[in-house]
Amino acid sequence: MRRNSKSSLGIKLILALAVAGAGYVYSSGMFEREDPNISLYSNGYWNLKKPLKIDIDDISGVKSYSVILKSKDGENVLHYEQFLTPKGSLSIKVEPPRSAYAMKDKNIKIIVKARDASKWNFLNGNSAVKEFDLKIDKKRPELSIINNSYKIKKGGAALVVFKVDDENLKEFYIQTNYDKKFKAQPFYKKGYYISLLAWPVTSDSFKATVVAKDYAGNSSKSYIPLYIKQKKYRVSNIKLSDKFLQGKIAQLAEEFVETQGVEDSIEQFKIINEDVRAKNEKLIHEITSKVSDDMISDFKINKMYPLKNAQVVATFGDHRKYSYKGEPISESYHLGLDMASNAQAQIKPQNGGEVVYSDYNGIYGNMPIINHGLGLYTLYGHCSSVKVNNGDLAHAKENVANTGKRGYAMGDHLHFGVLIQGVEVRPAEWMDNDWMRLNISDIIKNSKEIIDRS
């Protein structure tokens, strides 16, 4: 009996040790059973110029890996490493093969193999293999300027027509030296585009370049050869009076959230002239930055003069510097043309379009905005009343509003603004038939002739 008891105890001990050993193997990090994780940072394209970025990580550490390029000509090992000390995570930059220039394949596979340092699988560890399909594109987008305005004046506008083509085209835009990107609209025939450009009065210089990029990371650039003409704008030194501060500014301070609780009239003025103005102009720029994706074949615009028998009472681009008792207080730019005739005069734009805003906007008061197409908008500020609603189609010479003195206006007048993709430009250019013919209609006409000959 004792012998049998001892034998049974021994068996139980062996089983217990086996179970404990199995439990240790099952739970120990040395025997982890997860395959290495492999990631390739790619959108599915490769231009064979920039290296591929591959990440590999594993709980027990990566012991070895290889990166293979598979093409119709066979397999080519691009990268291989084996480590004496396993790496928990790796970030690898794989350079293109030396034969990249001669490669004709449009499609390849990148095969990544990795093995970890686990003792699992009879001490062989876990392994992973991942294949990634990539499209090869070594060619830059084809880009060319078809036609453009001869010159652009500070505070003014210009027009450009260009062609861009690429089977993997990702994006294209017009980049300026003042960090503004202009969007182009499809024009006349497939692959051709048109855009108005604007030089802000607040920017000392102007340069515009068409940029095209494909999904593989190839890019092309083409400088728009405009003659750059400077223009001087008026600087007005304005002395703030107590009557103005305690009258108009005190009245506006009651209206705006930003000035609630502010008692000092100078501080009220600064907030209204800077903070409220910035908020109101941000809204204007957002509304007027949009451009349609629809193809156009022409763009006809009439001479702009929205107020009959009006006199200009304040010019565009006026740099206003405010002072109080000899101390500088604030400054701003007047980015429209102020026009006045009779009180509550009818405002009748010569060009129709979609009403994209018709509401109150702080210092601009009641303010309808009309979209005329091609990123061109007109704005009508300080109105006493507005006759159109957001979303309406305003017709040429329709009474859209009446002049007034709502917002930051001392007397009844119209603040007339012209904007191109969110940038204020000189209304005077759009009131000049010769300028519009030379810079808009003739450029469009000649561009179509060039395209038809292509």
PyMOL commands that set and color helices and strands:
alter all, ss='L'
color gray80, all
select helices_A, chain A and resi 2-27+29-31+100-102+242-255+257-259+265-287+362-364+427-431+433-453
alter helices_A, ss='H'
color red, helices_A
select strands_A, chain A and resi 37-41+45-46+52-71+74-94+107-116+127-136+142-148+151-153+157-165+169-176+181-182+185-186+192-198+208-214+219-223+227-229+235-239+311-314+318-324+327-334+337-340+346-347+353-360+366-373+376-381+385-386+393-394+401-402+414-420+423-425
alter strands_A, ss='S'
color yellow, strands_A
deselect
rebuild
show_as cartoon
